[in-house]
Amino acid sequence: EVQFVESGGGLVQPGGSLRLSCAASGFTLDAYAIGWFRHARGKAREAVSWLLSRDNNTYYSDSVRGRFTISSDNAKRTVYLQMNSLKPEDTAVYYCAATPYGSGNYQLPNTYNYWGQGTQVTVSS
């Protein structure tokens, strides 16, 4: 059974940092694309970043590029999202998700088969 356990969310001041973790079980990371999405109140769920660990291919949305970094530890089956220089507009519930290689457009939520429970990130002074 595919499962995710997310952690690392919380309250942080503008300019601060958080690291989100997504611990996976039931599959090997190098056979899947792993994405981080966020859902802010009143907005649609959006892709923040995704990773193809097999070839280290990554994507970042324009709003987070240069501030966020996605990485993985395949031995631990864990994907991380390091978030630096956080802004109030980064406030959202963050989800990790997985889909097999070649499933389609990795920026679209509907491409993903498996989702974590979400972790709240709040950026506020």
Secondary structure as GFF3:
##gff-version 3
##sequence-region A 1 125
A	DSSP	beta_strand	3	7	.	.	.	ID=ss1
A	DSSP	beta_strand	10	12	.	.	.	ID=ss2
A	DSSP	beta_strand	18	25	.	.	.	ID=ss3
A	DSSP	three_ten_helix	29	31	.	.	.	ID=ss4
A	DSSP	beta_strand	32	39	.	.	.	ID=ss5
A	DSSP	beta_strand	46	52	.	.	.	ID=ss6
A	DSSP	beta_strand	57	60	.	.	.	ID=ss7
A	DSSP	beta_strand	68	73	.	.	.	ID=ss8
A	DSSP	beta_strand	78	83	.	.	.	ID=ss9
A	DSSP	three_ten_helix	88	90	.	.	.	ID=ss10
A	DSSP	beta_strand	92	100	.	.	.	ID=ss11
A	DSSP	three_ten_helix	109	111	.	.	.	ID=ss12
A	DSSP	beta_strand	114	115	.	.	.	ID=ss13
A	DSSP	beta_strand	119	123	.	.	.	ID=ss14
###
